[in-house]
Amino acid sequence: MDMNLKGRIAFVTGASRGIGRAIATALAAEGVSIGLFGRDVPRCNAVAQELRARYPDIRATVIELDLSAPKAIKPAVEKAITGLGGVDILVNCAGGAYRGRLEEIPDELWESYFAIKPLGLIRMTREAIPYLRKSSQGRVINISGTRGREPHGVQVMSGPINLGTLSITKAMANEFGKDGITVNAICPGSTDTGRWTELVNIAARERGVSYEQAEKTLTADVPMGRVVKPEDVADLAVFLASARAGMISGCAVNVDGGRTRGI
Ligand SMILES: NC(=O)c1ccc[n+]([C@@H]2O[C@H](COP(=O)([O-])OP(=O)(O)OC[C@H]3O[C@@H](n4cnc5c(N)ncnc54)[C@H](OP(=O)(O)O)[C@@H]3O)[C@@H](O)[C@H]2O)c1
């Protein structure tokens, strides 16, 4: 299927690693130039270099940004606009959640994680919207998480962070539809990024089993029988960014191999 994305421009937060990096790579493979936003400049530079080498027709620019510093967001967006000449697709991927139970998490941790997602995501979108309005195919893709729909006691923070992201996604879709901008969320289930490897290693140590055995146990309740790969999430992001998804807006799609129990 031709995604017809060649020549478009995407801004991707959290592009230094994990899901954000996979989305930046998948979009670049479709001929999209990428603004990689991140705190870790050397790591972002390495990703940008790799993208330019693999896809010589695109541009890849690194913009240093700590999303928890509100005043830094506007100048970072303006710098990217100057460097790349505009934006068609905004992927808000940066963030995460501290893993722990309610009584284990102090205020400072709640505040520091919320400052990135959803607050940083809201600020990033607010700054990018005037430029997305100028695109003939504006897209906002917010990376939420299945815990926003199915909260859990040991990952209590993932619930409100991702639910807040879903709510703002719907509100943005309602507001920006008139400007031709679609806004959607992707809800990954447990995804094989650095944190997953850490969790499997902990489970393997605690149970005295191999990495493979621990991973099998941890994915036993996934109907598709395996952990989500960052590339699984990236494939959906590419589709949502494309002209093919022009009438899909205000949606949240799980990429979890069927693990979430609710409909
Ligand atoms: N992995 C999962 O199982 C899973 C499940 C559901 C939802 N998600 C969501 O998917 C998204 C990506 O997760 P991931 O697993 O790929 O995470 P990851 O590998 O831990 O990467 C997190 C990314 O966010 C960036 N980031 C963190 N704090 C930032 C800040 N203050 N300013 C700017 N950038 C910041 C990091 O940049 P630095 O390199 O600068 O640290 C990094 O690029 C997150 O929103 C997460 O909630 C993940």
The ligand as an ORCA input file, in Angstrom:
! r2SCAN-3c Opt
* xyz 0 1
  N       7.501      0.377     26.539
  C       6.282      0.075     26.945
  O       6.015     -1.049     27.401
  C       5.186      1.099     26.828
  C       3.875      0.679     27.103
  C       2.840      1.599     27.007
  C       3.119      2.919     26.659
  N       4.393      3.291     26.414
  C       4.634      4.708     26.068
  O       5.417      4.805     24.889
  C       6.235      5.970     24.935
  C       7.671      5.576     24.640
  O       8.052      4.585     25.562
  P       9.390      3.730     25.404
  O       9.184      2.452     26.076
  O       9.868      3.775     24.017
  O      10.337      4.599     26.356
  P      11.904      4.694     26.517
  O      12.620      3.694     25.702
  O      12.116      4.761     27.983
  O      12.146      6.133     25.896
  C      11.548      7.249     26.478
  C      11.800      8.421     25.559
  O      11.226      9.586     26.168
  C      12.225     10.589     26.223
  N      12.073     11.449     27.372
  C      11.913     11.086     28.665
  N      11.851     12.169     29.443
  C      11.981     13.257     28.617
  C      12.002     14.657     28.829
  N      11.900     15.214     30.040
  N      12.150     15.463     27.756
  C      12.274     14.956     26.527
  N      12.260     13.630     26.253
  C      12.121     12.798     27.303
  C      13.523      9.824     26.315
  O      14.587     10.668     25.918
  P      16.067     10.594     26.581
  O      16.859      9.738     25.654
  O      16.500     11.987     26.597
  O      15.921      9.997     27.961
  C      13.282      8.681     25.350
  O      13.516      9.061     24.021
  C       6.031      6.580     26.326
  O       5.128      7.653     26.226
  C       5.450      5.440     27.138
  O       4.611      5.875     28.177
  C       5.440      2.422     26.489
*
